[in-house]
Amino acid sequence: MAILETHGVTVRFGGLTAVDDVSFAVHPGEIFSVIGPNGAGKTSLFNAISGVHHATSGSVRIDNRRPEHALSIRSIAAMILVAIATGFGAIAIFNVVAIWEKVVVQLYVYQQQFPWGRSLRSVFGYFADTSWLLTLLPFLAGTAIGGLGAFRVWNSSRRNPEVSAHFGLSRTFQNIRLFGERSALENVLIGMHRHTRVGFFSSMLRTPKCLREEAALRSKALEFLGFVGLESHALNAAGSLPYGLQRRLEIARALAVEPKVLLLDEPAAGMNPTESAALMELIRRIRDQGITVILIEHDMKVVMGISDRVVVLDSGAKIAEGTPTEVTKNPRVIEAYLGASHS
């Protein structure tokens, strides 16, 4: 059974189709590469898979499950509460002038204590005597607006990187995204956020439980740094590390999520041959840890050296899929990379 599947994934930005009906399946333990010319839609596909962008159509499955929050009882209850609160807020806004007259203008006397009890009774009396047009209609309108707004917020957040991480997927980015002023260790600890169990007050009060968890997380983070060869740089600022080590640090942070599937977006970009060879060995060791690796890469030596299977994109569409040898012999792939005159 596939550990990750895309079914007809399409991503459009206005009139531009960045990814066009792409489907493929990645099996557990594979090193799977996505290649193609610049502008082929590779990073847009990764963004759709990881939840950075919402796919215009199609679906993504991890372990045969769609990485989306289901509509739970808690979500429904929250939407209802927001709707009701917005309804009452609409009543107050629609009647703000009359309420101000009843509560402040008629009851407040300068330099005397404000009569809270009388003011509340005046407000309740006003609503008891006023027309239903001034209460029921604003309430219904506010409830509808609040409910629809709450649903839209829930719907837009049900498929995002945090949800994807919960389902076992993490990624790196084409452009390095580290917290440059923080240490390498702190950057990895950020990737472990979803594994924390202590609450807000425990963290604020620095309880023994909080301190024990912090110590355990730091120890685990050092293991990830050691795995990528950065343990000696644990306390160095991430921004002070050489480019190749920053790439490794970003991989360590992604591994800290403890994913089933790791997406690497051009991990060898800017590396010299020695660094690329070391990266290939690191990716193999990640795969040996039971993590499925999907990577975007332009360095064909890296792709051909470590990939089990390759999918090729051109102008957003899939044009080939197979082993590295099969793909390099495909006429459509040759045309996409070299032009029709070389096919």
Legacy VTK file of the C-alpha trace (Angstrom):
# vtk DataFile Version 3.0
C-alpha trace
ASCII
DATASET POLYDATA
POINTS 343 float
0.000 0.000 0.000
1.248 3.504 -0.853
2.307 5.727 2.018
1.578 8.911 0.029
-0.729 9.344 -2.950
-1.787 12.313 -5.030
-4.989 12.028 -7.058
-5.508 14.605 -9.786
-3.857 17.422 -7.831
-4.333 20.751 -9.600
-3.123 24.134 -8.353
-4.226 27.344 -10.069
-3.284 30.926 -9.290
-5.863 32.998 -11.125
-5.515 32.052 -14.785
-2.159 30.308 -14.277
-2.173 26.532 -13.813
0.950 25.679 -11.809
0.109 21.991 -11.302
-2.166 20.195 -13.749
-3.925 16.962 -12.725
-0.889 15.217 -11.205
-1.294 11.720 -9.777
1.316 9.326 -8.405
1.887 6.942 -5.508
4.958 6.640 -3.284
5.611 3.365 -1.465
7.040 3.027 2.067
10.829 3.129 2.211
11.287 4.654 -1.242
13.477 7.531 -2.291
11.195 9.191 -4.825
12.327 12.159 -6.918
10.292 14.865 -8.638
12.230 16.496 -11.469
11.533 18.849 -14.360
12.678 22.100 -15.941
12.466 25.396 -14.059
8.845 26.482 -13.724
7.529 22.939 -14.126
5.422 23.204 -10.948
7.541 21.049 -8.634
7.545 23.360 -5.601
3.855 24.198 -6.128
3.176 20.457 -5.991
5.143 20.166 -2.737
3.202 23.134 -1.341
-0.084 21.431 -2.175
1.051 18.150 -0.619
2.271 19.797 2.584
-0.693 22.171 2.985
1.184 25.425 2.353
-1.227 26.010 -0.550
-4.680 24.547 -1.020
-5.054 22.433 -4.123
-7.688 23.818 -6.479
-8.855 20.244 -7.060
-7.685 16.715 -6.383
-6.605 15.129 -3.124
-3.583 13.987 -1.143
-3.537 10.881 1.048
-1.002 9.858 3.672
-1.349 6.251 4.810
-4.655 6.198 2.917
-5.983 9.096 5.010
-6.611 12.624 3.859
-4.634 15.027 6.075
-7.567 17.196 7.043
-9.356 18.006 10.271
-12.793 16.390 10.378
-15.858 18.413 11.377
-15.966 17.451 15.063
-18.505 18.227 17.797
-16.007 20.680 19.283
-15.687 22.524 15.964
-19.464 22.718 15.558
-19.881 23.994 19.128
-17.229 26.673 18.569
-18.958 27.847 15.385
-22.314 28.062 17.193
-20.800 30.082 20.056
-19.140 32.493 17.606
-22.409 32.850 15.708
-24.415 33.631 18.866
-21.801 36.076 20.153
-21.759 37.864 16.796
-25.563 37.998 16.873
-25.603 39.754 20.247
-22.824 42.026 19.077
-24.937 43.003 16.058
-27.863 43.887 18.337
-25.595 46.104 20.437
-24.124 47.841 17.384
-27.522 48.372 15.752
-28.918 49.922 18.972
-25.763 51.637 20.204
-27.228 55.167 20.121
-30.361 54.209 22.052
-28.343 52.199 24.597
-25.968 55.113 25.112
-28.963 57.391 25.763
-30.484 54.965 28.298
-27.296 54.059 30.137
-25.063 57.107 30.062
-26.926 60.270 29.067
-29.948 59.697 31.328
-28.291 57.988 34.315
-24.739 59.252 34.655
-24.170 62.195 36.996
-20.762 63.861 37.044
-18.536 62.920 40.043
-21.000 60.327 41.309
-20.619 56.562 41.304
-21.956 55.030 38.103
-25.297 53.229 38.719
-24.482 49.829 37.192
-27.644 48.126 38.453
-29.989 50.809 37.128
-28.126 50.963 33.814
-28.488 47.209 33.241
-32.177 47.346 34.118
-32.578 50.233 31.675
-30.958 48.220 28.896
-33.136 45.151 29.562
-36.194 47.383 29.742
-35.287 48.992 26.449
-35.040 45.650 24.675
-38.266 44.436 26.280
-40.169 47.449 24.961
-38.478 47.932 21.595
-39.630 46.551 18.262
-38.502 43.057 17.208
-37.117 44.693 14.066
-34.419 46.290 16.226
-33.500 43.054 18.006
-34.430 39.898 16.127
-33.329 40.984 12.653
-29.868 42.240 13.764
-29.454 39.074 15.823
-30.293 36.818 12.880
-28.061 38.781 10.530
-25.162 38.805 13.004
-25.575 35.089 13.707
-25.488 34.278 9.996
-22.395 36.421 9.417
-20.597 35.049 12.481
-21.469 31.440 11.674
-20.348 31.717 8.060
-17.159 33.502 9.112
-16.347 30.833 11.703
-16.965 28.090 9.134
-14.683 29.813 6.624
-11.896 30.090 9.199
-12.281 26.409 10.108
-12.389 25.354 6.460
-9.243 27.335 5.586
-7.305 25.888 8.549
-8.385 22.249 8.237
-5.637 21.584 5.665
-2.364 23.274 6.590
1.251 22.334 7.409
0.417 21.734 11.078
-2.253 19.204 10.093
0.121 17.560 7.612
2.766 17.252 10.364
0.186 15.600 12.612
-0.406 13.022 9.870
3.327 12.328 9.575
4.706 14.651 6.915
7.460 17.256 7.183
9.510 19.192 4.664
12.381 21.520 3.914
12.209 24.491 1.552
13.969 25.554 -1.620
15.149 28.716 0.146
16.572 27.965 3.587
14.162 29.026 6.328
16.066 28.915 9.589
15.961 31.259 12.575
19.403 32.688 11.922
19.934 34.346 15.303
18.912 31.247 17.260
21.251 28.350 17.913
21.214 25.158 15.873
19.826 23.351 18.930
16.983 25.858 19.311
16.082 25.503 15.630
15.702 21.749 16.057
13.692 22.230 19.260
11.246 24.375 17.275
10.619 21.366 15.040
9.724 19.316 18.134
6.927 21.649 19.200
4.127 19.212 18.373
5.642 16.634 20.748
5.343 18.877 23.819
2.776 17.882 26.420
2.989 20.484 29.192
0.445 23.299 29.143
0.707 27.064 29.245
0.651 27.478 33.039
3.136 24.671 33.607
5.524 26.333 31.168
5.025 29.752 32.726
5.598 28.481 36.282
8.514 26.250 35.245
7.131 23.235 37.093
9.242 20.070 37.570
7.200 18.363 34.849
8.043 21.194 32.436
11.749 21.038 33.279
11.841 17.263 32.808
10.180 17.555 29.414
12.571 20.310 28.319
15.558 18.169 29.291
14.170 15.195 27.368
13.506 17.339 24.278
16.997 18.847 24.381
18.511 15.382 24.576
16.422 14.239 21.607
17.312 17.378 19.637
21.020 16.680 20.177
20.452 13.194 18.765
18.984 14.699 15.587
21.924 17.085 15.309
24.312 14.190 15.761
22.489 12.226 13.064
23.155 14.953 10.477
26.694 15.612 11.749
26.044 18.910 13.543
26.300 17.991 17.224
29.501 20.044 17.621
27.640 23.096 16.255
24.662 22.778 18.616
25.236 26.135 20.336
26.317 28.044 17.216
23.904 30.543 15.687
22.212 28.972 12.667
23.002 31.991 10.515
26.736 31.642 11.195
26.925 28.113 9.772
28.250 27.462 6.252
25.605 26.977 3.574
25.948 23.190 3.414
25.576 22.855 7.182
22.505 25.080 7.150
20.942 22.637 4.678
21.726 19.796 7.073
20.284 21.767 9.991
17.039 22.292 8.098
16.871 18.539 7.496
17.475 17.927 11.221
14.602 20.255 12.096
12.332 18.420 9.649
13.363 15.083 11.171
12.498 16.444 14.631
8.839 16.280 13.591
9.412 12.485 13.474
7.730 12.118 10.084
6.742 9.095 8.050
7.327 11.070 4.840
10.038 13.708 4.390
9.848 16.206 1.508
13.185 17.741 0.514
13.000 20.712 -1.857
16.316 20.975 -3.733
18.513 19.865 -0.800
21.685 19.787 -2.945
21.213 23.278 -4.385
24.447 25.274 -4.133
26.528 22.324 -2.898
29.874 21.251 -4.306
30.395 17.614 -5.428
31.824 16.568 -2.048
28.875 18.047 -0.164
26.422 16.475 -2.632
27.975 13.036 -2.122
27.712 13.449 1.662
24.068 14.544 1.263
23.279 11.427 -0.775
24.658 9.270 2.028
22.581 11.201 4.577
19.393 10.690 2.546
20.112 6.957 2.363
20.541 6.846 6.139
17.241 8.684 6.571
15.563 6.071 4.385
17.207 3.332 6.465
15.481 4.833 9.523
12.143 3.885 7.930
11.338 7.355 6.590
10.101 7.676 3.019
11.911 10.493 1.177
10.475 12.551 -1.678
12.812 15.128 -3.135
12.896 17.827 -5.774
16.338 18.073 -7.289
18.091 19.528 -10.346
21.386 17.745 -9.721
20.967 14.684 -11.946
23.895 12.896 -10.307
22.029 13.030 -7.018
18.711 12.010 -8.606
20.162 9.098 -10.558
22.398 8.026 -7.692
19.791 7.576 -4.967
16.290 7.489 -6.502
14.210 4.322 -6.633
11.651 5.997 -8.891
11.289 9.366 -10.585
8.328 11.419 -11.779
8.892 14.187 -14.329
6.821 17.372 -14.573
6.704 19.840 -17.434
4.473 22.924 -17.490
2.656 21.591 -14.428
1.733 18.203 -15.945
3.246 14.774 -15.357
4.979 13.568 -18.523
6.828 10.484 -17.263
7.237 8.152 -14.296
9.515 5.188 -13.700
13.010 4.181 -12.685
15.853 6.646 -13.322
16.980 4.615 -16.339
13.491 4.469 -17.837
12.935 8.186 -17.363
16.215 9.255 -18.978
15.299 7.302 -22.117
11.780 8.744 -22.360
11.443 10.931 -25.514
9.120 13.413 -23.762
11.658 13.914 -20.985
14.469 14.474 -23.465
12.302 17.002 -25.308
11.374 18.826 -22.092
15.011 19.224 -21.054
16.749 19.642 -24.410
14.041 20.865 -26.789
12.210 19.245 -29.678
15.228 19.406 -31.995
17.109 16.982 -29.740
14.346 14.408 -29.389
LINES 1 344
343 0 1 2 3 4 5 6 7 8 9 10 11 12 13 14 15 16 17 18 19 20 21 22 23 24 25 26 27 28 29 30 31 32 33 34 35 36 37 38 39 40 41 42 43 44 45 46 47 48 49 50 51 52 53 54 55 56 57 58 59 60 61 62 63 64 65 66 67 68 69 70 71 72 73 74 75 76 77 78 79 80 81 82 83 84 85 86 87 88 89 90 91 92 93 94 95 96 97 98 99 100 101 102 103 104 105 106 107 108 109 110 111 112 113 114 115 116 117 118 119 120 121 122 123 124 125 126 127 128 129 130 131 132 133 134 135 136 137 138 139 140 141 142 143 144 145 146 147 148 149 150 151 152 153 154 155 156 157 158 159 160 161 162 163 164 165 166 167 168 169 170 171 172 173 174 175 176 177 178 179 180 181 182 183 184 185 186 187 188 189 190 191 192 193 194 195 196 197 198 199 200 201 202 203 204 205 206 207 208 209 210 211 212 213 214 215 216 217 218 219 220 221 222 223 224 225 226 227 228 229 230 231 232 233 234 235 236 237 238 239 240 241 242 243 244 245 246 247 248 249 250 251 252 253 254 255 256 257 258 259 260 261 262 263 264 265 266 267 268 269 270 271 272 273 274 275 276 277 278 279 280 281 282 283 284 285 286 287 288 289 290 291 292 293 294 295 296 297 298 299 300 301 302 303 304 305 306 307 308 309 310 311 312 313 314 315 316 317 318 319 320 321 322 323 324 325 326 327 328 329 330 331 332 333 334 335 336 337 338 339 340 341 342
